[in-house]
Amino acid sequence: MPNPLENRQIALGVTGSIACFKSVDLASKLTQQRALVDVIMTRGALKFLTPLTFSSITHRDVVTDIFAPSSELSMDHVALAQRADVVLIAPATANAIAKLAHGLADDALTTTVLATTAPVIVAPAMDAHMFDNPATQENVRKLESRGIVVAGPAEGRLASGLTGKGRMLEPAELIAHLRMVLGRHGDLEGRKVVVSAGGTQEPIDPVRVITNRSSGKMGFAVAEAARDRGATALVVSAPTALPDPVGVHVVHVETALQMRDAVVHACADADALVMAAAVADWRPVSQATSKVKKGASESWSVELTKNPDILAAINHERLVKVGFAAESEELLANARSKLIGKGLDLIAANDITASDGGFASDDNRVLLLDKAGAVEELPLMSKYEVGNRILDRVVALLTR
Ligand SMILES: Cc1cc2nc3c(=O)[nH]c(=O)nc-3n(C[C@H](O)[C@H](O)[C@H](O)COP(=O)(O)O)c2cc1C
């Protein structure tokens, strides 16, 4: 699965909001990911930034005036609309949203949106009162009813000094929206993929837990990769420091028992389950109802009992099941016995003693073992790419 943005034609509409400074970063990140970015600036945007700002990043002409003889659009006013794989308006002012809602085509951006058959994403940015205004709300709903994706806005501190809903989403979130929209008709379209992520927390008392070093990055990356191939992706997540991934349903849990219940429930109508969570094998037999004091004693014993196996609770034939084995010794042998013991279709084994992959890293180096006994050794790669390699195998199993 190649980089989903590579060589994709993105028409990036920039309108007259102070948030357009973030679009410079967005254009830069998209270009770094080898997308082909055609920026269209409105008259409002030109008050804040110059076309040179964007063209020096994208290395492509910026369109500002449909009638300018130098504009590509003066020869063919729908050229950008036709070649775009996706149109993203970020930031989208209240004015731009109103014009789109009413089907106006009085500048290069609105003409392009009206003429395109590509998916359109709008990222509103404005003062909270402007966004809350019934006129804007009605316009936003109109766009949504036509299949336009309205991404954000987020709550937070606004340029007006107010705190409220109106902040444009961050470039990373907008890139996630682009990937999701571009991958809508991927090879997992119509499929539901459930992923478990993070390290469960088993409470000892109200302030202390037994947990592990899982960061949740691997599970989140699998879910994002599934989303970007058209799947309905659901993550059952133990506590992590990560923000919820865009476009992924997230069920937050803490303990192994809660994770089991949530995974079983989510799998009822799922096609594949990828268990990337580090589920505690043990939990305290009992949990103190108030904080255990240091007191005078020199030691404290906590009795543990075994947690039930989550996969054992799922016996639905059609489901493709993938596990992870994080091992510090006997990697292959331990992974193989887990694959067989848990009835998995595939297991991704990683050596947690390796310095370049593992828990908190953005990269991972895994071996993929299947039921037939084949072992595929993958080089060090991003967790997103590992997720895609696993999903390649899931797709093959689903279409078997
Ligand atoms: C400093 C400044 C900041 C502005 N920020 C926003 C904004 O964040 N969102 C918005 O909807 N309008 C904002 N406006 C108002 C728009 O620029 C104005 O409505 C303009 O007509 C938008 O034109 P356009 O949508 O064609 O770019 C701002 C205006 C100024 C002077």
The ligand as an ORCA input file, in Angstrom:
! r2SCAN-3c Opt
* xyz 0 1
  C      -8.201     40.257     10.498
  C      -9.397     39.549      9.924
  C      -9.617     38.223     10.251
  C     -10.700     37.536      9.744
  N     -10.896     36.237     10.089
  C     -11.983     35.588      9.631
  C     -12.201     34.232     10.008
  O     -11.403     33.611     10.712
  N     -13.296     33.633      9.521
  C     -14.207     34.250      8.734
  O     -15.213     33.631      8.366
  N     -14.014     35.535      8.355
  C     -12.933     36.206      8.780
  N     -12.729     37.516      8.400
  C     -13.687     38.127      7.493
  C     -13.450     37.704      6.055
  O     -12.123     37.995      5.654
  C     -14.452     38.366      5.123
  O     -15.743     37.868      5.404
  C     -14.136     38.172      3.659
  O     -15.161     38.751      2.885
  C     -13.983     36.706      3.309
  O     -13.759     36.568      1.935
  P     -13.482     35.146      1.291
  O     -14.416     34.182      1.916
  O     -13.759     35.308     -0.161
  O     -12.068     34.842      1.550
  C     -11.623     38.204      8.880
  C     -11.381     39.534      8.527
  C     -10.284     40.202      9.051
  C     -10.069     41.634      8.667
*
